[in-house]
Structure formats: structure tokens, C-alpha cells
């Protein structure tokens, strides 16, 4: 089905930007952090003639998508292709010497502001125009290099240095091919770095690489077919689509089929930016709340270094510092009825993604036990082999899942039940402490339990001789050491 109204590309770019800047700068956002000295994890197309010692990424990526073209399309079917990536930019701080020369330095403080030499990036988007859905096309995309200089002046207006930004020219070839397959059109799009000349050294290779490379495709008079969940008629053709370092997913609101992202990371169809996210953190495999709390724990000197590292890092630090308790609480996510509509999947894994699911608590925080008065882990029970098992019951453990190595040591052990809990999916979990564990009561005191499902437990009769200690003071009397 062809939508009457095309998807707003500006909204799709928000998702694409999360892909574009994934790994751009990682917590703690400081230049001195080791993990920020090796950057650009995804979608890097390296120069084709790099020496082995350059450790350059492969120079190409390619994706195939499936398109449904109706016989009675109101307009000529075509697909618009856009290539997006980051161009590496060297930011060099230079200090004015007594001889009038600008000397490159690692850092310079001017009028109380600290400047660091660092590598940045510039967003690039190349509109390749409409691609007909028959035959083959190819285009060579060129991005010019350049150099910009920003003077640094002290509090008296005297120039004491400069920030110089340099970019190398880039070249990439985009090739499209179409093939008919079971009544559908399979569109292949490949992108290859065509930097001319040899490159030696990791830094040199990175400067002529395309970074965070991805594709935006928009169809007119045709519709993209989901490769994650293709309709039955398209399943064989979808299975024949081949991907290389790039995965196509439907973009835009649910149900939209005219827009597609070819991403260097695997996403679900129709990814979304969670409304709770206050802004980018460049690490979509983390959770916004955790990263925000971590930023808040940084010392003032650490924050100062992060601010000096990159303007985008400065935005993150300032945003986290200005966050109110109410804004921080929003990062927990939306409270949703688990029986209602599920949240849409999202790009990556942080709070910019799908929200956690929880019961509608009528305003109480979802983590507050008072949020659901019907749940009482201390008094709830489960029936196992006709026996009521609740807090205080003794059971023998028979691990079945082999979730970790500890399960092997728990086999046959006697344990005391501390709580019976239910999750939002309706599953039941029994919290235990081992009776023969000398620290059992201490575990119970600070809430460190082991969790098993009812089918892994054997109820023991009342009056089992191995009764647990109930008072931590008794534990200390019997174990004075």
C-alpha cells in the first residue's frame, strides 16, 4: 500500500543522527579517557589503498531491499537515495609565540577558557536524486577538504592563539542495481570509498574515511517491504536479499512503507526516539539515566576537561548539570499498562529508545512497593506439587536452566524462601537463601537473593532439622571470627 502523505524526513533524520553519532564521544567525554582515543566504531569506510599497519576499515558497504511496485501506480515509481556520513576534522590548538609564529600545542587556556586539540567531525549529506527502478546507475560523490582558523583573544582583545580545523577531501562511489524477483523489485545500493593514493598510518587513514555511513531511501509510487517481518508472498524474495555492513529497516511512524534507513547497526522497523530523552549522549547501548547520573558524579576538574574536549561534550555536561529532579525522574520511562499497546522498538539501547514497561500505578513511582497494593512478596505464595510455598518455606533446589556456573553448586541444596514475586509478563520467581550458607542471614539482611522458578524447586515438609538462623546477632555469636 502506497501512503498518500510521505514521511517527514526531518523526523527520520533524528533516528539517523542517533546512528551517525553513535560512538562519536563516550562517557566520561574527556579527551584523556582511553576509550575516547580509539573512536568511530560503526559505519566506517576506510581508504582502499591503506597499508596494513594503518588498520583501516573495509572501504565499502552494501544493502539490498525489496520494493513493491503496483501496476496502477499514479506516478512513475522511483526511489530517492541520500548518503549520509561524518567527515573527520582535525582541531588543532595553536599558541602565538614571541616571534609571531603559531605553534601547535596540546591545550591552551585563554581568558579562563580551556581549549584542547581534538578530532571532531562534520555532518555530510549527499542527495543522489531519484533512482529509476530499472537498470543500473552510479554516481561519484566528492566532498571538498578545507581549513578554517578561529582566532583566540584574551580578556584585553589581544590575539594569543588560534583554533585551526582541517579536513581532507573525500570521494565515494554509489552504485544502484535493480532485479525483479517474484513480482517484487530488489534494489541493491553499494557505497565505496574511492580515495586516490596510498595511505600509511591509522590517523591518516581515518582522516580520509567516511564515518557513521548510512543511507536514507524514500520511495514514490512504490512501497518498501519489511525484511524483518515480510508478508508471506514476499518472504522467499526477502530471504534472498543480501546485506554487507548495512541493514535496511522501515522508518517513520508505524505502518509507513515509503521510507527506509540503511544503517551500519541492526535496528527494528520504525525505530523511535523516546520522548523522555533530553538529548544525545552518543552511546545508544547505554541508558540515559545511568549516563546522566554518572555525569553528575564527575568532579569539577573532570567536567572542565570534558567541556574543553568537544562542544558537543560541553552540551552534555551543561544539560546534565542543569537537570531538575523532575527531569531526572522522567528518565525512568513511561508507565504503561502491560496489557495495553506495547512501546515501539527504538534505535539502540538507551532512554532514547523504547520505554520500560510497568503497571499503571496511578501516580506512584513504579519502583515503589505501594504502586500495586495487590502485590505482596512477603505474603504471596505459589503451589508446587500441591504444597503451598511462601516466605519461610524450605525447598530443595534442582536447577534446570543452567543460567550460570552457580547453578551447578546449588543442585540438591536446601534453601529458605524469602519472597515469591511475579513479573509483568505473568512469570513467577522464588527468592531464596541457602540454609547451609554461613552468610545466609546477612544475605537476607541486605536483600541479596538467588532466584529460581517453581519448577526448579522441591517442597520440603515442615520440621526439617536444618532450620535457618533468624537473628544476625546469633550468627555473629556462633561465628566470632
C-alpha positions as CSV (number, residue, x, y, z in Angstrom):
1,X,0.0,0.0,0.0
2,X,1.4,3.4,-1.0
3,X,0.9,6.1,1.6
4,X,-0.8,9.3,0.5
5,X,1.4,11.5,2.6
6,X,5.2,10.9,2.6
7,X,7.1,10.5,5.8
8,X,8.7,13.7,7.2
9,X,12.4,13.2,6.5
10,X,13.4,15.6,9.3
11,X,11.9,13.2,11.8
12,X,13.7,10.3,10.2
13,X,16.9,12.2,10.4
14,X,16.6,12.3,14.2
15,X,16.9,8.5,14.2
16,X,19.6,8.6,11.5
17,X,21.6,11.1,13.7
18,X,21.5,8.7,16.6
19,X,23.2,6.2,14.2
20,X,25.5,8.9,12.8
21,X,26.9,9.9,16.2
22,X,26.9,6.5,17.9
23,X,30.3,6.3,19.5
24,X,31.3,9.9,18.5
25,X,32.3,10.5,22.1
26,X,31.8,8.2,25.0
27,X,31.4,8.8,28.7
28,X,33.3,10.3,30.5
29,X,33.5,12.5,27.5
30,X,37.1,13.5,28.2
31,X,40.0,13.5,25.8
32,X,42.2,11.8,28.3
33,X,39.8,8.8,28.7
34,X,41.3,5.7,26.9
35,X,38.1,4.7,25.2
36,X,38.0,8.2,23.6
37,X,41.4,7.7,22.0
38,X,40.0,5.0,19.7
39,X,36.8,6.2,18.1
40,X,34.3,5.8,15.3
41,X,33.0,2.3,15.9
42,X,30.3,1.9,13.2
43,X,29.9,2.6,9.5
44,X,33.5,3.5,8.8
45,X,34.5,3.2,5.1
46,X,38.3,3.3,5.1
47,X,40.6,4.2,2.1
48,X,41.0,1.3,-0.3
49,X,44.8,1.6,-0.6
50,X,45.8,1.8,3.1
51,X,48.9,0.0,4.4
52,X,48.4,-3.0,6.6
53,X,49.8,-1.0,9.6
54,X,47.0,1.6,9.1
55,X,44.4,-0.8,10.5
56,X,41.9,0.9,8.1
57,X,38.3,-0.3,7.9
58,X,37.0,-2.0,4.8
59,X,36.2,0.5,2.1
60,X,32.7,-0.5,1.2
61,X,29.2,-1.4,2.4
62,X,26.1,-2.6,0.5
63,X,22.5,-3.4,1.2
64,X,19.5,-4.9,-0.7
65,X,15.9,-4.0,-0.1
66,X,12.6,-5.2,-1.5
67,X,10.1,-2.9,-3.2
68,X,6.5,-3.5,-4.1
69,X,5.5,-1.6,-7.3
70,X,1.8,-1.6,-8.1
71,X,0.7,-1.9,-11.7
72,X,-1.6,1.1,-11.4
73,X,0.8,3.5,-9.6
74,X,-0.4,7.1,-10.0
75,X,3.2,8.3,-10.6
76,X,6.3,6.8,-12.2
77,X,7.8,4.6,-9.4
78,X,11.2,5.8,-8.3
79,X,13.4,5.9,-5.2
80,X,15.4,8.9,-3.9
81,X,18.7,8.0,-2.3
82,X,20.6,10.1,0.2
83,X,24.1,9.2,1.5
84,X,25.0,10.5,5.0
85,X,28.2,10.3,6.9
86,X,30.7,12.2,9.1
87,X,33.8,13.8,7.6
88,X,36.8,13.7,10.0
89,X,38.1,17.1,11.1
90,X,41.3,17.8,13.0
91,X,41.0,20.6,15.6
92,X,44.5,21.9,16.4
93,X,45.1,24.5,19.1
94,X,48.0,26.8,18.3
95,X,49.7,29.4,20.6
96,X,51.2,32.6,19.3
97,X,54.9,32.8,20.0
98,X,57.0,35.9,20.7
99,X,58.3,35.5,17.1
100,X,54.8,35.8,15.7
101,X,54.5,32.1,14.8
102,X,51.5,29.8,15.6
103,X,52.9,26.8,17.5
104,X,50.7,23.7,17.8
105,X,50.1,22.8,21.5
106,X,48.0,20.2,23.2
107,X,46.0,22.8,25.1
108,X,45.7,26.5,25.8
109,X,43.8,28.5,28.4
110,X,42.6,31.8,27.2
111,X,40.6,34.3,29.3
112,X,39.8,31.5,31.7
113,X,38.5,29.1,29.0
114,X,40.4,25.9,28.3
115,X,41.0,24.7,24.7
116,X,42.2,21.2,23.8
117,X,43.5,19.9,20.5
118,X,41.0,17.2,19.5
119,X,39.4,15.4,16.5
120,X,35.9,16.5,15.5
121,X,33.6,15.6,12.6
122,X,31.4,17.5,10.1
123,X,28.0,16.1,9.0
124,X,27.7,15.4,5.3
125,X,24.5,14.5,3.4
126,X,24.6,13.9,-0.4
127,X,21.3,13.9,-2.2
128,X,21.8,11.5,-5.2
129,X,18.4,12.2,-6.6
130,X,15.8,9.8,-8.0
131,X,16.9,6.3,-9.0
132,X,14.7,4.6,-11.6
133,X,13.5,1.1,-10.6
134,X,15.1,-0.5,-13.7
135,X,18.7,-0.9,-14.7
136,X,21.9,0.4,-13.1
137,X,23.1,3.8,-12.0
138,X,26.3,5.1,-10.5
139,X,27.5,8.4,-9.1
140,X,30.8,9.7,-7.8
141,X,30.3,11.9,-4.7
142,X,33.0,14.3,-3.8
143,X,33.4,16.2,-0.5
144,X,36.0,19.1,-0.6
145,X,38.6,19.4,2.1
146,X,39.4,22.7,3.7
147,X,41.0,24.6,6.6
148,X,39.4,27.2,8.9
149,X,41.1,29.3,11.5
150,X,39.4,30.8,14.6
151,X,41.5,33.4,16.5
152,X,41.7,33.2,20.3
153,X,41.8,36.5,22.1
154,X,42.5,37.2,25.8
155,X,40.4,39.4,28.0
156,X,42.0,42.5,26.5
157,X,41.2,41.5,22.9
158,X,44.8,40.6,22.1
159,X,45.2,37.5,19.8
160,X,47.2,34.9,21.7
161,X,46.5,31.9,19.6
162,X,44.1,30.2,17.2
163,X,42.0,27.1,16.7
164,X,42.7,25.6,13.3
165,X,40.3,23.0,11.8
166,X,41.4,20.8,8.8
167,X,39.5,18.4,6.6
168,X,40.8,16.1,3.9
169,X,38.8,15.7,0.6
170,X,36.6,12.6,0.3
171,X,35.3,10.6,-2.6
172,X,32.7,7.9,-2.7
173,X,31.0,6.0,-5.5
174,X,27.4,4.9,-5.1
175,X,26.0,2.2,-7.4
176,X,22.4,1.1,-7.6
177,X,21.1,-2.0,-9.3
178,X,17.6,-3.4,-9.7
179,X,16.4,-7.0,-10.2
180,X,12.9,-8.4,-10.5
181,X,12.2,-11.2,-8.0
182,X,8.8,-13.0,-7.6
183,X,6.8,-9.9,-8.6
184,X,8.9,-7.5,-6.5
185,X,11.9,-5.3,-7.3
186,X,15.1,-5.9,-5.4
187,X,17.1,-2.7,-5.2
188,X,20.9,-3.0,-4.4
189,X,22.8,0.0,-3.2
190,X,26.5,-0.1,-2.6
191,X,28.9,2.6,-1.4
192,X,32.7,2.5,-1.8
193,X,35.4,4.9,-0.6
194,X,37.4,5.9,-3.7
195,X,40.1,7.9,-2.1
196,X,43.0,8.0,-4.5
197,X,46.6,7.2,-3.5
198,X,48.1,5.2,-0.7
199,X,47.7,5.9,3.0
200,X,50.1,5.0,5.8
201,X,49.2,5.2,9.4
202,X,46.0,4.9,11.4
203,X,45.4,8.6,11.9
204,X,46.0,9.3,8.2
205,X,43.5,6.5,7.2
206,X,40.8,7.9,9.5
207,X,41.1,11.3,8.0
208,X,40.1,10.1,4.6
209,X,37.4,7.7,5.8
210,X,33.6,8.1,5.7
211,X,32.4,7.7,9.3
212,X,29.0,6.6,10.5
213,X,28.0,5.9,6.9
214,X,24.3,5.2,6.3
215,X,21.6,5.6,3.6
216,X,18.2,7.2,3.6
217,X,15.8,6.0,0.9
218,X,12.4,7.4,0.1
219,X,10.0,5.7,-2.4
220,X,7.5,7.4,-4.6
221,X,4.8,5.4,-6.4
222,X,6.1,2.3,-4.7
223,X,6.4,0.8,-1.2
224,X,9.3,-0.9,0.7
225,X,8.7,-4.3,2.1
226,X,9.8,-5.2,5.6
227,X,12.7,-7.6,5.7
228,X,12.2,-8.2,9.4
229,X,8.6,-9.3,9.0
230,X,7.9,-9.7,5.3
231,X,4.4,-10.7,4.2
232,X,4.0,-14.3,3.2
233,X,4.1,-13.5,-0.5
234,X,7.4,-11.6,-0.2
235,X,9.1,-14.0,2.3
236,X,11.1,-16.0,-0.4
237,X,12.3,-12.9,-2.1
238,X,13.2,-11.2,1.2
239,X,15.3,-14.2,2.2
240,X,17.3,-13.7,-1.0
241,X,18.3,-10.2,-0.1
242,X,22.0,-9.9,1.0
243,X,23.4,-7.3,3.3
244,X,27.0,-6.2,3.8
245,X,27.8,-4.0,6.8
246,X,24.4,-2.3,6.2
247,X,20.9,-3.3,7.3
248,X,17.6,-1.8,5.8
249,X,14.7,-1.0,8.2
250,X,11.4,0.8,7.6
251,X,11.4,4.3,9.0
252,X,8.8,6.8,10.1
253,X,5.6,6.1,12.0
254,X,4.2,2.5,12.3
255,X,2.6,1.5,9.0
256,X,4.7,3.8,6.9
257,X,6.3,2.0,3.9
258,X,7.8,4.8,1.8
259,X,11.0,5.5,3.8
260,X,13.9,3.3,4.7
261,X,17.2,3.6,6.6
262,X,20.2,1.6,5.6
263,X,22.1,1.5,8.9
264,X,25.5,0.1,9.9
265,X,23.9,-1.2,13.1
266,X,20.9,-3.6,13.3
267,X,17.6,-1.9,14.1
268,X,14.0,-2.9,14.2
269,X,11.5,-1.4,11.8
270,X,10.1,2.0,12.7
271,X,12.7,2.9,15.4
272,X,11.8,5.9,17.6
273,X,13.5,8.4,19.8
274,X,12.0,8.1,23.3
275,X,10.2,11.2,24.4
276,X,12.0,11.1,27.8
277,X,15.4,11.6,26.3
278,X,16.6,15.2,26.8
279,X,19.3,14.9,24.1
280,X,22.0,12.8,22.6
281,X,24.6,11.0,24.7
282,X,26.4,9.3,21.7
283,X,26.2,5.9,23.4
284,X,22.9,4.2,22.4
285,X,24.0,0.9,24.0
286,X,23.7,2.6,27.4
287,X,20.7,4.0,29.4
288,X,20.2,7.8,29.5
289,X,19.5,7.8,33.2
290,X,22.7,5.8,34.1
291,X,24.9,8.1,31.9
292,X,23.3,11.2,33.3
293,X,23.9,10.1,36.9
294,X,27.5,9.2,36.0
295,X,28.0,12.7,34.6
296,X,26.6,14.2,37.8
297,X,29.2,12.3,39.8
298,X,32.1,13.7,37.9
299,X,34.4,16.1,39.7
300,X,34.6,19.8,38.6
301,X,38.0,19.3,37.0
302,X,36.7,16.3,35.1
303,X,33.7,18.2,33.9
304,X,36.0,21.1,32.9
305,X,38.1,18.8,30.8
306,X,35.0,17.3,29.1
307,X,33.8,20.8,28.3
308,X,37.1,21.6,26.7
309,X,37.2,18.4,24.8
310,X,34.4,19.0,22.4
311,X,31.5,21.5,22.0
312,X,29.0,18.6,21.9
313,X,30.5,17.2,25.2
314,X,30.0,20.7,26.7
315,X,26.3,20.5,25.8
316,X,26.0,17.1,27.5
317,X,27.8,18.3,30.7
318,X,25.7,21.5,30.9
319,X,22.5,19.7,30.2
320,X,23.1,17.1,33.0
321,X,24.2,19.8,35.5
322,X,21.0,21.8,34.8
323,X,18.7,18.8,35.1
324,X,16.0,19.1,37.7
325,X,14.9,16.2,39.9
326,X,11.6,16.0,38.0
327,X,13.5,15.8,34.6
328,X,15.8,13.1,36.0
329,X,12.8,11.1,37.2
330,X,11.3,11.2,33.7
331,X,14.3,9.2,32.5
332,X,12.8,6.1,34.3
333,X,10.5,5.9,31.3
334,X,6.7,6.0,30.7
335,X,4.4,4.0,33.0
336,X,2.5,1.8,30.7
337,X,-0.3,-0.8,31.3
338,X,1.3,-4.1,30.3
339,X,-2.0,-5.1,28.8
340,X,-2.1,-2.1,26.5
341,X,-0.2,-1.3,23.3
342,X,3.5,-2.2,23.6
343,X,6.1,0.5,23.1
344,X,7.6,0.8,19.7
345,X,11.1,-0.5,19.3
346,X,13.8,2.1,19.2
347,X,17.3,2.7,17.9
348,X,20.0,1.3,20.2
349,X,19.5,0.7,23.9
350,X,19.3,3.9,25.9
351,X,16.4,6.1,27.1
352,X,16.3,7.4,23.6
353,X,14.8,4.0,22.8
354,X,11.7,2.0,23.8
355,X,10.5,2.9,27.3
356,X,10.4,0.3,30.1
357,X,7.0,-1.3,30.6
358,X,5.4,-1.1,34.1
359,X,2.0,-1.2,35.7
360,X,-0.2,2.0,35.6
361,X,0.3,3.0,39.3
362,X,-2.0,6.0,39.5
363,X,0.9,8.4,40.0
364,X,3.1,6.4,42.4
365,X,6.6,5.7,41.2
366,X,6.8,2.3,39.5
367,X,9.6,1.2,41.8
368,X,7.6,2.0,45.0
369,X,6.1,-1.2,46.5
370,X,2.9,0.8,47.2
371,X,2.4,1.2,43.5
372,X,0.5,-2.1,43.3
373,X,-1.2,-3.0,46.6
374,X,-2.2,-6.4,45.1
375,X,1.4,-7.5,45.2
376,X,3.0,-8.6,48.5
377,X,6.2,-10.6,48.0
378,X,6.3,-11.3,51.8
379,X,2.9,-13.0,51.9
380,X,2.3,-14.2,48.3
381,X,2.7,-17.9,47.7
382,X,3.0,-20.4,44.9
383,X,1.7,-24.1,44.9
384,X,4.4,-26.6,44.0
385,X,3.4,-30.3,43.7
386,X,0.3,-29.5,45.7
387,X,2.3,-27.8,48.5
388,X,1.9,-24.2,49.4
389,X,5.3,-22.5,49.3
390,X,5.7,-19.0,50.7
391,X,8.1,-16.9,52.8
392,X,9.9,-19.1,55.3
393,X,9.2,-22.4,53.5
394,X,12.1,-24.8,52.9
395,X,12.7,-26.2,49.5
396,X,15.3,-28.3,47.7
397,X,16.9,-26.8,44.6
398,X,17.1,-28.6,41.3
399,X,18.4,-26.0,38.8
400,X,17.2,-26.7,35.3
401,X,18.2,-23.6,33.3
402,X,21.9,-23.7,33.8
403,X,21.9,-19.8,33.8
404,X,25.4,-19.7,35.3
405,X,28.0,-21.8,37.0
406,X,26.5,-21.3,40.4
407,X,23.5,-23.4,39.4
408,X,25.8,-26.5,39.4
409,X,26.7,-25.8,43.1
410,X,23.0,-25.2,44.1
411,X,21.9,-28.7,42.9
412,X,20.4,-30.6,45.8
413,X,20.9,-27.8,48.3
414,X,18.2,-26.9,50.8
415,X,17.1,-23.3,50.7
416,X,14.7,-21.0,52.6
417,X,12.2,-18.9,50.7
418,X,12.4,-15.2,51.3
419,X,9.8,-14.0,48.8
420,X,7.5,-15.0,46.0
421,X,7.5,-12.5,43.2
422,X,5.7,-12.0,39.8
423,X,7.0,-10.1,36.8
424,X,4.9,-8.0,34.4
425,X,4.8,-10.9,31.9
426,X,3.0,-13.1,34.5
427,X,6.0,-15.2,35.4
428,X,6.7,-16.4,39.0
429,X,10.1,-16.2,40.7
430,X,11.0,-17.5,44.1
431,X,13.7,-15.7,46.0
432,X,16.0,-18.0,48.2
433,X,18.9,-18.1,50.5
434,X,20.8,-21.3,51.1
435,X,20.3,-22.8,54.6
436,X,23.9,-24.1,54.8
437,X,25.4,-20.8,53.7
438,X,27.0,-19.2,56.8
439,X,26.2,-15.8,55.4
440,X,22.5,-16.6,54.7
441,X,21.1,-14.2,57.2
442,X,23.4,-11.5,56.1
443,X,22.3,-12.0,52.6
444,X,18.7,-11.8,53.8
445,X,19.5,-8.6,55.8
446,X,20.7,-6.7,52.8
447,X,18.5,-8.4,50.2
448,X,20.9,-10.5,48.2
449,X,18.8,-13.4,47.0
450,X,19.0,-16.2,44.4
451,X,16.0,-16.6,42.1
452,X,14.5,-19.8,40.8
453,X,11.3,-20.7,39.0
454,X,8.8,-23.0,40.8
455,X,9.6,-26.0,38.5
456,X,13.1,-25.9,39.8
457,X,12.1,-26.4,43.5
458,X,11.0,-29.4,45.6
459,X,9.0,-28.5,48.7
460,X,10.3,-30.0,51.9
461,X,8.0,-31.0,54.8
462,X,7.7,-28.8,57.9
463,X,10.0,-29.7,60.7
464,X,13.1,-30.2,58.5
465,X,16.0,-30.4,61.0
466,X,18.1,-27.8,59.2
467,X,16.4,-24.6,60.4
468,X,17.9,-21.3,59.5
469,X,19.2,-18.7,61.9
470,X,16.8,-15.8,62.2
471,X,18.8,-13.2,64.1
472,X,22.1,-11.9,62.6
473,X,23.4,-11.5,66.2
474,X,23.1,-15.2,66.7
475,X,25.2,-15.7,63.5
476,X,27.9,-13.5,65.0
477,X,27.8,-15.4,68.3
478,X,28.4,-18.7,66.5
479,X,30.9,-17.2,64.1
480,X,33.0,-14.8,66.2
481,X,35.7,-14.5,63.6
